[in-house]
């Protein structure tokens, strides 16, 4: 499950690491009884619902559901890969990460990645220096001043300038074949068929794109406005360089870094790092379409704007945003193209929508963008318009109603037909239920009848027999012995040493028993394994979500004797179930006269055991 890093090392690391220290360095914790608490670092909240268990070395947020080990926390909070998180934790406790022979990455793989980050950092500094020192940069400076940007905001967002010409960055940073290859890998240079390279970004205002750790991972380049409609001059090398770019005669308005090992458009958002640096609490995030919109809004004090990077908003984008804030507002032009883009964003957001999350849609007057709008109405006026943005549900039904006449039976049937595949993309929960109820009101159907129709023929609802009453709430079922045993084991792994041979439960027709057997076998073979180390053994496996959910449980009273008694009691129930299943099997075979003498003795023994029990 761990891949290239030996499992034994991960076990040792998890036993040495203190999750409280790891998290406290990034989100200050307060002692609360046996646990530690804080306001969740993954979403905005005023009342702490984020807890850290030093016993289990496990964190959980009761607000947004985030949970995991110290490894998972670093992967989520510091945006690290699994090997990077292991390396980071190992360095904190003075260990060196070994790699299994034959499967390890190149010894310098980590250094190679660091070199790419360093080189992009150099490129960012180079472009910033050119904005201050390059004679041709005056056009860029004039444009930024015309847009009302201060030097402070330009510096905060790291704005720079890529000079005209084919090889400025190449000559400045590509001082060796190795560095040229690295610049090609990061997308800063383009390699031609003859092997020669040239600068990707030329004569553009440069916007560095930063990851959540503040490292530059790519760039966006904006063409200067006087070039947007300029005609090409074959004798002008600047114009010739722009001619290779798609779009208008002067080149595409925006040019983004390509997909690279460090930069993935479907995951990153421009301005998110800067928003988190500027604001401690982020009540909402505004998604706009361009880099310049983000920076212009920041100039007016609106520090919560982000932009997608030349791609539609993805589910991964939204999940990242909702870890930081409970509300996301999309800002689009009010024309047909803007509303079509908003509808695409809504479709992509469906799997991410659930209670506790809000999405709204803000449509600007035709011909305006966020920059011109905030200039026209000011910060307060812009925020007032944003507060009046359409809620997700209102835009959803408003859009569908345009093509369905809800005043007629045919139109209402069409509305239901259009809404069905969309609503089925929503995760189960309160929000989906309320959306279904709203559709029921619009289609003039009973909610229960509509629920059956939405399920479709492939998911038929079980009919109730005549006279059978429906219960308003399902009665809470008692916990199964398997679940009780796992809950106690994950709280106190040492209990596994008292379980006897787990193999006796193998093959029982009891949900979850095979997982229990695996956990017991691992803990008996590794008696010093901690809860977090055990969970790391299931990283990426089928049962990890189930085990992590169970790990959230905390006993009301952390009493070792009581936990032991409850654990052994659960195993005793499983032993009895096993005996009952064996007894039923032997009885069935005895009716056909198939029992051996030994099996007959076993049958009598089972009768006696179960009678005494």
N, C-alpha and C positions, 0 to 999 in steps of 0.2 A: 504493500500500500504506500510505502514511503518512496519507492522508486530507487534513485541512485544513492541516497544517503542510507547507510545501514540502520535497520530498525533498532538495533541495540543502542546505537548512539542517540537516536531520538528519545528512547526510553530514559537514558541517563540524563539527557538534557532537560526533559520535562520534570524529572525528579529534582533537578538542581535549581531550575528557574522559579522565581517567585512572581506570580502574575500580579500581585498587589504592587510590587515595585515597578513592573513594566507599565501598568496602566496609570499608576499615580504620577509617573513622570510626564504623562501626556494629558491626563484628565484627573485633577486632584481628587483624592478619595477621602471620605470621612468614615470613621469606625462607627458601626451601628450594630451592637450586639456581637454575634459571631461573624458577621459579614462586614463589608465595606460598601458604601453607596456614593453615588455622584449623579449629577444631571448627565444624561446619556450623551456621549460625544458623537453619536451617529444620527441624532435628530434633535430638534429644538424642543425643550421642555423647561418648565419652571419648577416643577416638583420632582425631586430625584426618583427615578424608577430603575436606575441602572445599579445592579448589585454585583459584587465580586466575592466569591467564596474562596478563602485561603485554604480551606480543607480540601476542596475538590480542584482548586486551581482552575476555576471556571467562572466566566462572567455571563450575565443575562440581563437584558433590558425588558421589563414588563410592559414598556410603552410601545416600542417598535419591533420587539422580538429578536433583536440582535443577540447572539450568544456564541460562545466558543472558548477555546483555550488561549494561552498567551500567543501561540503561533497564529491562530485565527485573528486575534486582535491586531497584531502587527500587519497581517495581510490586508485587513480592512482599513485600519486607521492610517498606516504609513504607506499603503498602496504597494506592498511588497509581494513578490512571488513567493511560493512556498520555500524554495531553497534560500532566497534572500532573507526570509523571516528566520529560518533556522540559523543562518550565518550571523544575523544580528543578535539573536539570543545567545548563541555560542560565544560571541565576542564579549557579551556582558558578564558571563560566568567564567571566562578564561579558557574556553575549549576551542580546539581547532576541528573543523568539520572534516571527517574522512569521507571518502567516496569508494564505493565498491569497485573492485578492479573490473575493467571491461565495460562498465556502464557509466563511469564518471565522465562529466564534461571535461573539456580540455582544462588543464590546470590554470590557464590564464583566462578562462571564460568570464569569470566575474570581473577581472581587470579589463577585458575587452569591452564589456558593457559599461563599466565606469568611464572608459576612455570616450565612448560615444556621448555620454552625458557631459563630460568635460569639454568635448569638442563643440557641442551645441551651446554650451555656456560661453565658450570663446566666441562663437559666431554671434551670439546675442550682444556681447560686449563690443564686438567689431562694428555691428550695425548701429549701436548707440553712439559710438565714437564718430562714425561717419555722419550721423545727423548733426553733430556739433561742429565737425571740422571740415566736411567735404564741401567745396564751393557749390557743386550742383544741388546740395541739400537745401538751399535757400527756398526753392519751390516747395519742398516738403514742409519746411518750417512755416512758410507763409500759409500753406493750406491748413496746417494744424492750428495756427493762430486764428485763422478765419473761422474754424470750427469752434473757437472759444476755449481751446485746451490750454491749461497752464503747464508750466514746466514741471511742477510737482506731480501732476497726474500723468504726464508723459513719462516721467522718470519712474513712477510707481508701477506703471504697466510695461516699462522697459521698451518703449517705442524707439525704433531706429530707422535707418535708411540704407537701402541697397543701391549703391551707385550705378549709373548706366555702364554698360560694357559687359563683355563676355566672361572676364576672368578675374574680377576684383577679389572675390572671396577665395578663389582658387590660388591666387598669388599670395594672399595674406595668410591663409591657414593651411593650404595644401603643400606644405614644405617638404613632404616626402611621399613616396609611393604609398606607404602605409596610411598616412593621413588622408591622401586623396581617396583611397579605397574606403576609409571610414566616412568621409564626407559624402561619398556616393551612397553608402549604406544608410546614412541619416537623411538622404534625399536632398542634401544641400547642393550637390553637384549632379549633373546628368552626364552619363558616359555615352559617347557616340559609337557608331559601329566600328570606326577606326581605332577605338580605344582611348581617344582623347576626351577630356572632360571640359565642361563649361558650367558657369553659375546658373542655378535654377531661377534665382530671384535677381531681377535687374530693374533698376529705376523704379523702386517701389518703397512705400512706407511699410516698415516691418513691425509685425506684432508677434512677440514670442509667446508660444503656447506652453503653459507650465502644468506639470502634474501636481498632485496634492501635496507633494513635498517641496514644491517650488522649483523643481529642476526643469530646465527648458527641454522639451521633447519634440518640438517642431515649430513651424512659423506659418503665419498668414501674411501675405503681401498685398497691399492695396495700390493699384495704379494711381498716379496723380491725375486729378480731374481734368487738367488741360490736355492730357494725352488720350482721354476716353474717346474723343471724336476726331483726333488728329489723323491726318492722312499720312501714309507712309512715304518716306523719302528713301529711295534705294541707296542713296549715298550717305545716309545717316546711320551709323552703327547702332545707336540707341534704338532707333525705329526698327532696324533689322532684327535686333535681339527680341523686341516685343512681337515681331511678326511671327515668330515660331510659336507663340502662345495662342490658344483658342479664344474665340469671342470677338469682341469689337476690333476694328482696325488697329487700335492702339494696344490691344491685348485684353485678356479677361480682367474684369474689375477687381476680383479677388483671386489670388492664387494661393493654394494651400500646400503644405508639405504632403508628400504621398504617404501611403502606409509603410511603416518601417518597424523594425524590432521594438522601438520605443514608443511609437505613435500610432494609435488606432482611433480613427475618426468616430467609430461607433461607441467609444467609451469615454472620450475626453470632451470637456466643455471649456471654451475660452472664458476666462474671467472668474472661474470658480475658486481658484486658489486666492486671487486678489480679494474676492468677496469674503472668504473665510478669514483672511488676514485683517480686513477692515472691520468686520462685525463679529462680536462674540456671540450674540443671539441673532439668528436669521429667521424672522417670522415667515418670510416668503422669498421665493426666487423668481425673477422675471426672465423668461427665455426669449431672446430677440434673434434677429437673423444675421447681424454683421458685427465684426470686431469694433468698427467705429461707433456703432450704437452703444456697445458696452462702455467704451471709454467716455463717450459724450455724456451718457447718463451719470457716470461716476463723477464727472466734472460738476454736475448739478446736485451732487450729494446723494444720488440714488446708487448705492454701492452694492446692490444685490442683483445686478443684471449679469446674465451669462449668454453665450451664443454657441450653437452647434457649429461644427466645422465642415461646412459644405455638404452636410448630409441631413436627412430627416432625423427627428428625435427618436431614439431607440428605447426599447424597454430597459436596457442597461443604463442609458442616460438617466431615465426617470428614477430607477432604483437608487442611483447615486444621489440624485437631488433629494429624494424623500428620506434618505438617511440623515440629511442635514436640516430639512425643513418640512413642515406638514403641508405646505401649500406651494403650488407651482402655477405661475400665470404665464400663458403663452401670448406673445404680442405679434400680431400680423397686420398687414395692410388690409383695409376694408374692401378691396376690390375682389373680383371673382377669383383671381389667382391666390390671394391671401386666404380667402375662405376655403378654397380647395386644399391649401397647405394645412390649414387648421384642422380640416376633417381627416387628413392623413395622420396628423399628430394625435388626434383623438383615437383613431383606430389603433395606432401603435401603443397608446396608453392603456387600452382596455385591460390587458393582463395584469397591469400594475395597480389598478384601482381597487381600493377596499376602504372600509371605514377607517377614519383617522387621517386619510389623505384627501386633499382637495386639489382639483385642477380647474382653472378658469381661463377663459379666452377673451383677450382684449383686442378689439379691432379699431385701427386708427382711421381717421378720415382719409379718403382716397387722395393719393399724391403725397402723403406724409409718411415719414419714418420716425422712429423714436427720437432721433436727434432733433428734427425740425419741430416735432410735437412738444417736446419738453421746453424748447426755446419759446414756443408760442404761448404755452399756458403756465410755464414755471413748474417747479418741483411739486408744490402743493396741488396745483391743477392736474398734473400728470398722475399723481398718486390718487387723487379723487376719481379720475377716470379709470384707473386700475382697480380701485375698490368696487367700481360698478361693472367690472368685467363679467361676462356670461359664465355661470357655473357650468361644469361639465355636463350635468344632466339636462340643463336647459338648452345648451347648444346641440346636444345629442338629439333630443326630440324635435327641436326647431328645424334642424337640418332634414330629418326624415319626413317631417310633416310637409315640407315643400313639395314633395313628389307624391304625396298621398292625401286624398281628400277625406279628412276624418268625419265629414258630414254625411258620408255615404257608407254603406256596408262594405262595398268593394274597396273603398279607400282605406277603411279601418283594417280590413283583411290584409291589404298590401302593406300597411304600416307594421303589423305584427310579423309578416313574412320578412320584411327588411330588417326588423330589429332582432329577430330570433338569433341569427348567427353571431351578431355583435354582442348581445347580452350573454350568450353562452361562453364568450371569451373572458367575461368578468370572473374573478375568483369567487367561490362561494362565500357568503357572509352578509352582513347587514346592508352594505351598499347595493349589492346585486339584488337583494330582496326588495329594497325600496325602489330601485329602477324598474323592477318587474311590476310593482304595485302602480307606479306612474303609467306604465304602458297599459296596464289593465284599465285605468281610468280613461285614458285616451281612446282605447279600443272598445270601451263599454263592456268589458268582460269581467267575470268574477276572477279574483286573483288565483284561486285554486284551479279554476278551469284553464286560465292562461298558463299556469305553471306546467300543466300537463302538455299543452300545445308546444310550449317552448322546449320541453324535453325532447320532442320529436319521436318518430317511430322507433329509432334505434335505442331509446332510453325510456321504455314504457313505465308508467307509474303503477305500482301494485294497487289494485282496486280493493276497496273496503267491502266486506260482506254486509248485506242488509242488516240494519240494526246495530252494527258494530260502531262504537263511539270512537272518535278520534281524540287522542289526548293532546292537550295544548302543549305540554312539554314532556319530553322523553324522560322517564324515570332514570335516575343516575344508577348505573350498573356498578356492582362492587368490583374492586380491582381484582384481576386475575392473579393467581399465585406466581405466574411467571413475571408479571409486572412488579409485584411486591418484591420478589427476590432481586430483580435487576435494580430497582430503586435503592434497596439497601446496599447492594454490592457497589453501585457507583458512589454511594456516600461513604462506604467503608470497605474498600477492596479486600482487606485482610480476611473478611468473612468467608471468602472462597476456600480457605484452607480447612473449613469445617464442613464442607459440602459433600465429602465422600467422592465417589467416582461419578463424574458428570455423564459418562457414557451410558449410564442406566436410563437416562431420559431420551437418548437418541431415538428418533423415529416415532415418538409419541405424536398423536394427532391433536396437538395443543398449539394454538397460535403462539409464535415467538419462542418455543422451547428450544429450537435449534440454535437461535441466537444466544440464549442463556447458556447452553452447553459450550458454545465457543468462548463466551466471556469467562466462564468458570475454568475452562482448560487453559486459557491464556494466563489468568491470574494465579492458578495453581503452579504453572510452570515458571511464573515470574512473580514471586511473592512480594517483591518490593515495588511493584508497579503502582503508580499513582493514578487517580481518576483521569487527569489530563493526558497522561501517557497512554492510557487505555483508549481514550477517545481518538487520539492521534493515529492509532493503529487502524481506525476505521475511516480516516480521511478519504473522501471521494468514493467510499463504498456504499452499497445499497442501504445498509441499516444505520448509517451515521446520524441521519435526522431523527430516527427513533431513539437512539441512545442519547443524543443531545437533549431531546425533549424530556427524557427520564431524568437526566442529570440536573435539571432545574429544581427537582424536588428537594426540599429541606425538611427534616423532622421538626416537629414543634419543640421537642426536648431532645437534645443530642445526647442520648443515654446509650452507652455501648451495650449494656445488658439487654435493654429493650430492643435495640436494633438486631442483636444476635437472636433473640427469641422470635422476633417477627420473621427474620430470614429463614431460620430453621423450621418455623411453622409453615412457611410457604413451600419449602422443599418437602415437608411431610405431606402437604396436600397433593403435591405432584406425585409423590411415592404412592399415595393412596389411589390416585387416578390411574397410575400405571398398573397397580394391582387389580383395580376394577376392570380395566381394559383387558388385562391378561386373563382374568377370571371369566369374563364374557366370551373370550375366544376359546378357552378350554371347554366351557359349558357347551358352546355351539358344536365343537368337535366331538364331545362325549356323546351327544345325542345320535351321532352317526357311528359311534363305536370305534373312533380312530385314535384314542388315547393310549399311549404306552404306559407301562407300570410307573415309570418315573414321573410322567405327566399327571398320572392319577394322584401320586403322593403330593405333587405340587398343587393340584387342585384342592386337596384337603387342607393343605397348609394355608392356602390363600383364604379359604373359608374361615379358618380359625383366626388368621391375622385380621381380616376385615371385620369379623364379629367382635373381636376385642377392641378394634379401633372405634 
